[in-house]
Amino acid sequence: MALEMEPVKAQGRTDSRYWIYEQPVIRDTGKNALRYYEKAGKLQIALCDYVVATKDRTGNITEETKPGRLAALDLDALEEDQQTLHWLLEILQGLVWK
């Protein structure tokens, strides 16, 4: 489900914070989380999410779930580099056929 928000223009550029404007499809392997942002053409690969608990001055504890360290794969750039794309596909196909 994508949010119906338009990117904010800042200094003539479209805001590149795609994760704010688009709800990803998420798959969790138990060790990694993958988030696919179709409209933005990005695939994030992260360590598992973790929970941070904080206590305010009144003693109330709040918990917030945060993503683990992540890297984003720009799928448009990958499509332009066919050699790297084929290399990545070979790696993934090797996992399927083990």
Secondary structure, DSSP 8 states (H G I E B T S, - for coil): --------EETTEE---HHHH---EEEE-SSEEEEEETTTTEEEEEE--EEEEEE-TTS-EEEEEE--SEEEEEHHHHHH-HHHHHHHHHHHHHHHT-
